């Protein structure tokens, strides 16, 4: 066993790490004010961003689900690694050499790091073998689909030799154990022992959003291969097919910039799209497009407005239409607009590029059709519109599609269109759509457990939610404490804003003003505890107010409040105005305290007998000193 990582190294790696870069591998972040970034939370499903990152402090917090922490915490939660592994990963990212208390090195036998290393070594092995004589069949397959050696290298395409244990022997020679190879899914177990899982196939490395190889997809090439057409890595500690998207590591930056993603059906389709200039193309890996894929995409897409686009490309055959219908079933999970693109003659993007060139692939994406329009036409095609029964059936089937359109401004137009297509009165079509909408809402209420079609009990009255939807009071009670739930009176707002400034920009405020601020009385009990934590840190003689130190001082339930205040965005201000603002809001807090003290002294003065000249004079001097201090604070 390796010893514990030295605390000085833990602190140094954390100090050198930009948490925005770590989070940015998983979440599309945008500015939320000076020094603050925000995006869609990776830990719960939301439609509006409530996940905030403060790079200067090294902290993140979600005001929707309450998750918060530093770069180490983020990796532990996102990638399910231990604290030690999180430190080692960030150190490796920085090229920083860690030291252990017993002088040893990290023991990562069988853990995530070893599995990733095995996959990377296998990827290099497959890529090298693509140039071997045995791989001629693979090179021919790629060439027939318009991919040259440079394209194969760009996407890491390799070749698994038709051998029982060529990869196994190679990786064992690199120091990997049989247990590690089994855990990584690179080998299978049979009566004759372990053997290479991929043999005689073209192999595509499947990478996570950070670019690490987590698995492989292999295409059958040989006639005597009786296995499936495509064989993927099985579920492992690092590969979960429902959460990984092929090509996302290459496409994520363009997806984030363009707010568009193109979902295709296969590895070669992704390659064709990227080579044709559609660099936002991704694909699932041997599974249908599902809810977990949507969560991943929404975080990268920055899907918090209707400005984004998700374009699905499907084959024109029955299977492609069924895939479109499945996608439509999950369409409501996107805030972005969803479209479908079907190539002429039912060609997929790879075949389309081969037959008609790069421009045809780009044109396919640009000629997209709204997904609900595609589904609407597909729904109607199933009915015989020459009969009354067929037209009625088509109207009943099409009405829910129109009722589900998110943009209410589009519904009347499509209602008129369906009336025209079916040859029915507009009023009849309107009633059908309205009835379908009512039934849909009633069904949704039933799934939520609400009594009746649209009633709510007293205990389920609506309360605002962070994502803009409606939640019940019971939901609100179940949520973790959020500073957004603090009272909105001026006194509490001032205390909250002053603590935000003190935690986020203590250097701009200055030590003297900070010490005055922590002596102020607070009206809100929770914020009073945070103030006491800041005061305790200052009392230790530390030169700065560190968030970690304040969290360590307050009782455990209040650590989350400290982190929220540390990452919550301050009012939008330029860098030049920042110092003025933070000093101003803390000065206002001190000014309020001086006013309170003045009022207290005035009360004592009124109650003092003038005959007690010494006490009376002392109170008057105190009032003068307070007034002078207030004027100095205000710069008068």
C-alpha positions in Angstrom: 0.0 0.0 0.0 1.2 3.5 -0.8 1.4 6.0 2.0 -0.8 9.0 2.4 -0.2 11.9 0.0 1.6 14.8 1.8 -0.9 17.5 2.8 1.4 20.1 1.3 1.1 18.4 -2.1 -2.6 18.1 -1.8 -2.8 21.9 -1.1 -0.3 22.7 -3.9 -2.2 20.7 -6.5 -5.5 22.3 -5.5 -3.9 25.8 -5.6 -2.5 25.2 -9.1 -5.7 23.7 -10.5 -8.2 25.9 -12.3 -11.5 24.4 -11.2 -13.2 25.9 -14.3 -11.1 23.7 -16.5 -12.0 20.6 -14.6 -15.7 21.4 -14.5 -15.5 22.6 -18.1 -14.7 19.1 -19.3 -18.2 18.1 -18.3 -20.3 21.3 -18.3 -20.6 24.2 -20.7 -19.9 27.3 -18.5 -20.7 30.9 -19.3 -20.1 34.1 -17.4 -22.4 34.8 -14.5 -20.7 38.1 -13.4 -17.2 39.1 -12.4 -15.3 36.0 -11.5 -18.3 33.7 -11.6 -19.4 31.1 -14.1 -22.6 29.1 -14.4 -24.0 26.1 -16.3 -26.4 23.2 -16.1 -25.8 21.1 -13.0 -24.2 17.7 -13.8 -25.6 16.2 -10.6 -29.3 16.6 -11.2 -31.6 17.3 -14.2 -32.5 20.9 -14.7 -33.7 23.2 -17.5 -32.2 26.5 -16.2 -28.6 26.8 -15.0 -28.2 26.9 -11.2 -24.7 25.4 -11.0 -22.1 28.2 -10.2 -18.3 28.0 -10.3 -16.0 30.5 -8.7 -12.5 29.8 -10.2 -10.6 32.3 -7.9 -11.9 30.5 -4.8 -11.8 27.0 -6.3 -15.4 26.2 -5.4 -18.6 25.2 -7.1 -22.2 25.1 -5.8 -25.5 24.2 -7.2 -28.4 26.3 -5.9 -30.8 23.6 -7.2 -29.7 20.4 -5.5 -27.2 21.8 -3.0 -24.1 20.0 -4.3 -20.9 21.9 -3.6 -17.2 21.4 -3.2 -13.8 21.9 -4.8 -12.0 20.3 -7.7 -11.4 17.1 -5.8 -15.0 16.8 -4.7 -16.1 17.3 -8.3 -14.0 14.5 -9.6 -15.1 12.2 -6.8 -18.8 12.8 -7.5 -18.5 12.8 -11.3 -16.1 9.9 -11.9 -16.8 7.9 -8.7 -13.1 7.9 -7.7 -11.5 8.1 -4.2 -10.0 11.3 -2.8 -6.5 9.9 -3.4 -7.3 9.1 -7.1 -8.8 12.6 -7.5 -5.6 14.2 -6.3 -3.4 11.9 -8.4 -5.5 12.6 -11.6 -5.2 16.4 -11.1 -1.5 16.1 -10.3 -1.1 14.1 -13.5 -3.0 16.8 -15.4 -0.6 19.4 -14.1 2.6 17.3 -14.4 3.1 17.6 -10.7 5.1 14.9 -8.9 3.4 13.8 -5.7 5.2 12.7 -2.5 3.9 10.1 -0.1 4.5 10.1 3.7 6.2 6.7 3.6 8.2 7.6 0.5 6.2 5.2 -1.7 4.2 5.8 -4.9 0.5 5.4 -5.6 -0.8 1.9 -5.8 -3.5 2.0 -8.5 -3.8 -1.8 -9.0 -7.2 -2.5 -10.4 -8.6 1.0 -10.0 -9.9 3.4 -12.5 -6.5 4.8 -13.4 -5.3 1.3 -14.3 -8.3 0.6 -16.4 -7.9 3.8 -18.3 -4.2 3.1 -18.8 -5.0 -0.4 -20.1 -7.5 1.0 -22.6 -5.0 3.7 -23.8 -2.4 1.0 -24.3 -4.8 -1.1 -26.2 -5.8 1.8 -28.4 -2.2 2.4 -29.3 -1.8 -1.3 -30.0 -4.8 -1.4 -32.4 -3.7 1.8 -34.1 -0.2 0.4 -34.8 -1.7 -2.8 -36.2 -3.8 -1.0 -38.8 -0.7 -0.7 -40.9 0.2 -4.4 -40.7 -0.3 -6.7 -43.8 -3.1 -8.6 -41.9 -5.1 -5.4 -41.6 -5.5 -5.0 -45.4 -9.2 -6.0 -45.1 -9.7 -3.2 -42.6 -7.9 -0.6 -44.7 -10.0 -1.6 -47.7 -13.2 -1.3 -45.6 -12.2 2.3 -44.7 -11.1 3.2 -48.2 -14.4 2.0 -49.7 -16.1 4.4 -47.4 -14.0 7.4 -48.2 -11.6 7.3 -45.3 -7.8 7.5 -45.8 -5.0 6.8 -43.4 -5.1 10.4 -42.1 -8.8 10.1 -41.3 -8.2 6.8 -39.5 -5.5 8.4 -37.4 -7.6 11.5 -36.6 -10.3 9.2 -35.1 -7.9 6.6 -33.7 -9.3 3.8 -35.7 -7.2 0.6 -35.4 -7.2 -3.1 -36.1 -7.5 -6.0 -33.8 -5.5 -8.9 -35.2 -7.2 -12.3 -35.7 -5.4 -13.9 -32.8 -6.3 -15.6 -29.6 -4.1 -13.6 -27.3 -2.0 -11.0 -29.2 -3.4 -8.1 -27.3 -3.4 -10.0 -24.0 0.3 -10.8 -24.4 1.1 -7.3 -25.4 -0.6 -5.7 -22.4 0.8 -8.3 -20.0 4.2 -7.3 -21.3 3.4 -3.7 -20.4 2.7 -4.7 -16.8 -1.0 -5.2 -16.7 -2.5 -8.2 -14.9 -5.1 -10.6 -16.1 -7.5 -9.2 -13.5 -7.0 -5.7 -14.8 -7.6 -6.7 -18.4 -10.8 -8.6 -17.4 -12.0 -5.6 -15.4 -11.4 -3.3 -18.5 -13.4 -5.6 -20.8 -10.4 -6.1 -23.1 -10.4 -9.9 -22.6 -13.1 -12.5 -22.2 -13.0 -15.7 -20.2 -13.4 -19.2 -21.8 -12.7 -22.8 -21.1 -9.2 -22.3 -22.4 -8.6 -19.2 -20.1 -8.7 -15.6 -21.1 -8.6 -14.5 -24.7 -8.8 -11.2 -26.7 -12.4 -9.9 -26.9 -11.8 -8.1 -30.2 -10.3 -10.3 -33.0 -10.0 -9.6 -36.7 -12.0 -6.4 -36.5 -11.8 -2.7 -37.1 -11.7 -1.0 -33.8 -12.9 2.5 -32.8 -11.7 3.9 -29.4 -14.7 5.3 -27.4 -13.6 8.3 -25.3 -15.3 10.1 -22.6 -15.9 13.9 -22.7 -12.4 14.5 -21.3 -10.8 12.5 -24.1 -9.8 9.4 -22.1 -10.4 6.1 -23.8 -13.0 4.2 -21.8 -13.9 1.4 -24.3 -14.1 0.3 -27.9 -16.5 -0.5 -30.7 -15.4 -3.2 -33.1 -16.8 -3.9 -36.6 -16.9 -7.4 -38.1 -14.9 -7.8 -41.3 -14.3 -11.5 -41.9 -16.8 -14.0 -43.3 -15.9 -16.6 -40.7 -16.6 -14.1 -37.8 -19.9 -15.3 -36.5 -20.2 -12.6 -33.9 -22.4 -9.5 -34.0 -21.8 -6.9 -36.7 -20.7 -4.4 -34.0 -19.2 -5.6 -30.7 -18.6 -3.1 -27.9 -16.8 -3.1 -24.6 -19.1 -4.5 -21.9 -20.1 -2.4 -18.9 -17.1 -1.7 -16.7 -16.1 0.7 -14.0 -15.2 3.3 -16.6 -17.5 2.4 -19.5 -21.2 2.9 -19.3 -22.8 2.8 -22.7 -25.9 4.8 -21.6 -23.8 7.7 -20.6 -21.1 7.9 -23.3 -21.4 9.4 -26.8 -18.9 8.6 -29.5 -17.2 11.7 -30.9 -18.2 14.0 -28.0 -14.6 14.6 -27.0 -13.9 16.0 -30.5 -17.3 17.8 -30.9 -17.8 19.4 -27.4 -16.1 22.7 -28.0 -18.0 23.3 -31.3 -21.2 22.1 -29.8 -20.7 24.6 -26.9 -19.9 27.5 -29.3 -22.6 26.8 -31.9 -25.3 25.6 -29.6 -26.0 22.8 -32.1 -25.4 19.1 -31.9 -26.0 16.6 -34.7 -26.9 13.0 -33.5 -26.1 10.3 -36.0 -26.3 6.5 -35.8 -22.8 5.1 -36.2 -19.1 5.6 -35.9 -18.5 6.0 -39.7 -21.3 8.6 -39.8 -19.6 10.6 -37.1 -16.3 10.4 -39.1 -18.1 11.4 -42.4 -19.8 14.4 -40.8 -16.6 15.8 -39.2 -14.6 15.4 -42.4 -17.4 17.1 -44.2 -17.3 20.1 -41.9 -20.2 19.1 -39.5 -17.9 19.0 -36.5 -20.8 18.8 -33.9 -21.7 15.2 -34.8 -21.8 12.5 -32.2 -23.4 9.0 -31.9 -24.5 6.5 -29.3 -22.4 3.4 -28.7 -24.5 0.3 -29.4 -27.6 1.5 -27.6 -30.6 3.7 -28.3 -30.5 7.4 -27.6 -31.8 7.8 -24.0 -32.3 9.9 -21.0 -28.7 9.7 -19.7 -27.4 10.7 -23.1 -29.7 13.8 -23.0 -28.3 14.8 -19.6 -24.8 14.6 -20.9 -25.6 16.6 -24.1 -27.6 19.3 -22.3 -24.6 20.1 -20.1 -22.3 20.4 -23.1 -24.9 22.2 -25.2 -25.5 24.8 -22.5 -29.2 23.9 -23.0 -30.8 26.7 -21.0 -32.6 28.6 -23.8 -34.6 27.9 -26.9 -31.7 29.1 -29.0 -30.0 25.7 -29.2 -30.6 23.0 -31.7 -30.5 19.2 -31.6 -30.5 17.6 -35.1 -31.2 13.9 -35.3 -30.3 12.1 -38.6 -32.1 8.9 -39.2 -32.3 6.4 -42.1 -35.5 6.7 -44.2 -36.5 3.1 -43.5 -38.9 1.8 -40.9 -36.2 1.4 -38.3 -35.1 5.0 -38.8 -38.7 6.2 -38.4 -39.1 4.2 -35.2 -35.9 5.8 -33.9 -37.3 9.2 -34.6 -40.5 8.3 -32.7 -38.3 7.2 -29.7 -36.4 10.5 -29.9 -39.7 12.4 -29.9 -40.7 10.6 -26.8 -37.8 12.3 -25.0 -38.0 15.6 -26.8 -39.5 17.4 -23.9 -36.3 16.9 -21.9 -34.5 19.4 -24.1 -34.9 23.2 -23.9 -33.3 23.4 -27.3 -35.3 23.0 -30.5 -35.2 19.5 -31.9 -35.0 18.7 -35.6 -34.7 15.6 -37.8 -32.8 15.3 -41.1 -33.4 12.4 -43.5 -31.2 12.2 -46.5 -32.7 11.6 -50.0 -32.9 7.9 -50.9 -32.5 7.0 -47.3 -28.7 7.4 -47.3 -26.9 7.7 -44.0 -24.3 10.5 -43.7 -21.4 8.2 -44.6 -23.0 6.9 -47.8 -24.3 10.4 -48.6 -20.7 11.8 -48.4 -19.4 8.9 -50.5 -22.1 9.4 -53.2 -22.5 13.1 -53.4 -19.6 14.7 -51.5 -19.1 16.9 -48.4 -21.5 19.6 -49.4 -24.4 17.1 -49.5 -23.7 16.2 -45.8 -23.7 19.9 -44.8 -26.9 20.5 -46.8 -28.5 17.5 -45.1 -28.1 19.2 -41.7 -29.1 22.6 -42.9 -32.3 21.3 -44.5 -33.5 19.8 -41.2 -37.2 19.6 -40.3 -38.7 20.3 -36.9 -39.0 16.9 -35.1 -42.6 17.3 -34.2 -43.4 18.1 -37.9 -41.7 14.9 -39.0 -43.5 12.9 -36.3 -46.8 14.5 -37.3 -46.5 13.5 -41.0 -45.3 10.1 -40.0 -48.3 9.7 -37.7 -50.8 10.7 -40.4 -49.2 8.4 -43.0 -50.4 5.3 -41.1 -54.1 6.1 -41.8 -56.3 5.9 -44.9 -57.4 9.4 -45.4 -59.9 8.4 -48.1 -62.2 7.1 -45.3 -64.0 8.9 -42.6 -62.7 6.4 -40.0 -59.2 7.0 -41.2 -59.4 10.8 -41.0 -60.9 10.6 -37.5 -58.2 8.2 -36.4 -55.5 10.4 -37.9 -56.9 13.4 -36.1 -57.0 11.6 -32.7 -53.4 10.4 -33.2 -52.0 13.8 -34.4 -53.7 16.0 -31.8 -51.4 15.0 -28.9 -48.4 15.7 -31.1 -49.6 19.3 -31.6 -50.6 19.7 -28.0 -47.1 18.7 -26.9 -45.4 21.5 -28.9 -43.6 23.6 -26.3 -44.0 26.9 -28.2 -47.7 27.8 -27.8 -47.4 30.3 -30.7 -46.8 27.4 -33.1 -49.8 25.3 -32.1 -52.5 27.3 -34.0 -50.6 27.1 -37.2 -50.1 23.4 -37.0 -53.7 22.9 -36.0 -54.7 24.7 -39.2 -52.2 22.6 -41.2 -53.6 19.3 -39.8 -57.2 20.4 -40.6 -56.1 21.1 -44.1 -54.2 17.8 -44.5 -57.1 15.8 -43.2 -59.9 17.8 -44.8 -61.7 18.5 -41.5 -63.2 21.7 -40.1 -60.7 23.9 -38.2 -63.0 24.0 -35.1 -63.0 20.2 -35.0 -59.2 20.1 -35.2 -58.9 22.8 -32.5 -61.2 20.9 -30.1 -59.2 17.7 -30.6 -55.9 19.5 -29.8 -57.4 21.2 -26.8 -58.8 17.9 -25.5 -55.5 16.1 -26.0 -53.7 18.8 -24.1 -56.2 18.5 -21.2 -55.8 14.7 -21.1 -52.0 15.0 -21.2 -52.0 17.4 -18.2 -54.4 15.2 -16.3 -52.2 12.2 -16.9 -49.1 14.1 -15.8 -51.0 15.1 -12.6 -51.9 11.5 -12.0 -48.2 10.4 -12.3 -47.3 13.0 -9.8 -49.9 11.6 -7.4 -52.2 14.6 -7.5 -55.8 13.9 -6.6 -58.1 14.4 -9.5 -57.3 15.7 -12.9 -56.0 19.2 -12.0 -56.5 19.7 -8.3 -53.9 20.1 -5.6 -54.2 19.6 -1.9 -53.5 22.4 0.5 -50.1 20.7 1.3 -49.2 20.7 -2.4 -49.6 24.4 -3.2 -47.3 25.7 -5.8 -43.9 27.0 -4.9 -41.2 28.5 -7.3 -38.4 26.2 -8.4 -34.9 27.1 -9.4 -35.4 25.7 -12.9 -38.5 27.8 -13.6 -40.9 24.9 -13.3 -43.5 24.6 -10.5 -42.9 22.5 -7.4 -45.0 21.8 -4.4 -44.4 23.0 -0.8 -43.5 19.4 0.0 -40.8 19.6 -2.7 -39.5 22.9 -1.2 -39.3 21.3 2.2 -37.2 18.4 0.8 -34.7 20.7 -0.9 -31.4 21.5 0.9 -31.1 25.0 2.3 -30.4 27.6 -0.3 -29.4 31.3 0.3 -32.1 32.0 -2.3 -34.6 31.0 0.4 -33.4 33.7 2.7 -35.9 36.5 3.6 -35.9 39.3 1.0 -36.0 42.2 3.5 -33.3 44.9 3.1 -31.5 43.9 6.4 -31.0 40.3 5.3 -30.0 41.3 1.8 -27.3 43.6 3.1 -26.0 40.9 5.4 -25.9 38.3 2.6 -24.3 40.7 0.1 -21.7 41.8 2.7 -20.7 38.2 3.5 -20.5 37.3 -0.2 -18.0 40.2 -0.6 -16.1 39.2 2.5 -15.7 35.6 1.4 -15.1 36.3 -2.3 -12.9 39.4 -2.3 -11.4 39.9 1.2 -8.2 41.5 -0.3 -10.3 44.2 -2.0 -12.0 45.0 1.3 -8.9 45.2 3.5 -8.2 43.7 6.9 -9.3 46.8 9.0 -12.7 47.0 7.4 -13.2 43.2 7.6 -12.5 43.3 11.4 -15.1 46.1 11.7 -17.6 44.0 9.7 -17.4 40.9 11.8 -18.1 42.9 14.9 -21.5 43.9 13.5 -24.7 42.4 14.8 -26.7 40.3 12.3 -30.4 39.8 12.3 -30.5 36.5 10.4 -29.4 33.6 12.5 -27.9 31.5 9.7 -25.8 34.4 8.4 -24.8 35.2 12.0 -23.1 31.8 12.2 -21.2 32.5 9.0 -20.1 35.9 10.3 -18.8 34.2 13.5 -16.9 31.7 11.2 -15.2 34.6 9.4 -14.5 36.4 12.8 -12.9 33.2 14.1 -10.6 32.9 11.1 -9.5 36.5 11.4 -8.9 35.9 15.1 -6.3 33.2 14.3 -4.2 35.9 12.6 -4.5 34.6 9.1 -3.7 37.2 6.5 -6.7 36.3 4.3 -10.2 34.9 4.7 -10.0 31.5 3.1 -13.3 29.7 2.4 -11.8 26.4 3.5 -10.9 27.9 6.8 -14.3 29.4 7.4 -16.0 26.1 6.5 -13.8 24.4 9.0 -14.8 26.9 11.7 -18.6 26.7 11.4 -20.8 23.8 12.5 -21.2 21.2 9.7 -24.8 22.1 8.6 -23.5 25.7 7.9 -20.6 24.7 5.7 -23.0 24.6 2.7 -24.1 28.1 3.5 -20.5 29.3 3.4 -19.9 27.6 0.1 -23.0 29.1 -1.4 -22.1 32.6 -0.4 -18.6 32.0 -1.8 -19.8 31.1 -5.3 -23.0 33.1 -5.6 -22.6 35.8 -8.3 -22.4 39.4 -7.2 -24.2 42.1 -9.2 -22.8 42.4 -12.7 -19.9 44.8 -12.5 -16.7 45.4 -14.4 -13.4 44.8 -12.8 -12.9 48.6 -12.3 -16.1 48.8 -10.2 -15.5 45.6 -8.2 -13.4 47.1 -5.5 -15.8 50.0 -5.1 -18.8 47.7 -4.8 -17.4 45.2 -2.3 -16.0 47.9 0.0 -19.2 49.8 -0.4 -21.5 46.9 0.6 -19.3 46.0 3.6 -19.1 49.7 4.6 -22.9 49.8 4.5 -23.0 46.9 6.9 -20.6 48.7 9.3 -22.5 52.0 8.9 -25.7 50.2 9.9 -24.0 48.9 13.0 -22.7 52.3 13.9 -26.2 53.7 13.5 -27.5 51.0 15.8 -24.8 51.9 18.4 -25.7 55.6 18.0 -29.3 54.9 18.6 -28.4 52.9 21.7 -26.3 55.7 23.1 -29.0 58.2 22.4 -31.4 56.1 24.4 -29.0 55.8 27.3 -28.3 59.6 27.1 -32.0 60.3 27.4 -32.3 58.0 30.4 -29.2 59.6 32.2 -29.7 62.2 34.9 -27.9 65.4 33.8 -26.7 65.7 37.4 -24.4 62.7 36.6 -22.1 65.0 34.6 -19.3 62.5 34.1 -21.6 59.8 32.6 -23.5 62.3 30.6 -20.3 63.7 29.1 -18.9 60.3 28.3 -22.1 59.4 26.4 -21.8 62.6 24.4 -18.2 62.0 23.6 -19.2 58.5 22.4 -21.9 60.0 20.1 -19.4 62.4 18.6 -16.9 59.6 18.0 -19.5 57.4 16.4 -20.6 60.3 14.1 -17.0 61.0 13.1 -16.5 57.3 12.4 -19.6 57.2 10.2 -18.5 60.2 8.2 -15.0 58.7 7.7 -16.6 55.5 6.6 -18.7 57.4 4.0 -15.7 59.5 2.9 -17.4 62.8 4.0 
